[in-house]
Structures are given as structure tokens and as C-alpha cells.
């Protein structure tokens, strides 16, 4: 799905948490839990943020990163480098800055989210 299509679909889910929306295959085809966590870290957005409260520019970053990280994910997996490139997923501190990472079951799906409160803003 293209960026414009994803953006359009996001307009109707404003009260949902971004962690749930990223896992919605009708909006973000192919995005799973690892990609969700890493994309939100790259974008600097807390997984419990409400879609309708996230600035439009930040939503564009999330959409762009979902695509970019998906390609990185496939390349790293093929090269057996996937886990070496995780910034927050299954980590206790961020790989690049050594800041604490929290693990929490979030959203309706209660899927594990890994995030750094110091680097990811909560929009509510």
C-alpha cells in the first residue's frame, strides 16, 4: 500500500493506539511486532500514542519508516544480521544511546511493546 493510501486510512482510526494500527494489515501490510517496535523508535513516537494526537508530519515519518524498515528487515534477515540491528526490540537499553528500554503489553492486541520513554514522545 502506498504512503497516500496509508495516510488516508489513518484518518479513520484517530482514537486507536499507534501500536495497534501499525499491526493492522489493512493499513500496514507486512508489518509485524518487531517492525512496529523499531519503526516507532526510529520515529520517536511512544506505542501508546493515539493516532489522532500524533502530528501529521510525524505520521508521515511513521509511514515512511514502516516501508524503509521492512526492506532493512528483509535484507538483515537474509544476511543473518537481524538481531544485531535491533535498537529496542528485546533489549533492556537502547543500542545507540544506552538509555533504558521498557517492555509493556500495549493496546487492544496486548502485544509486547519495547520503547524508550526518554526518546519516544507520548501523544495523548
Order of alpha helices (4+ residues) and beta strands (2+ residues): alpha-alpha-alpha-alpha-beta-beta
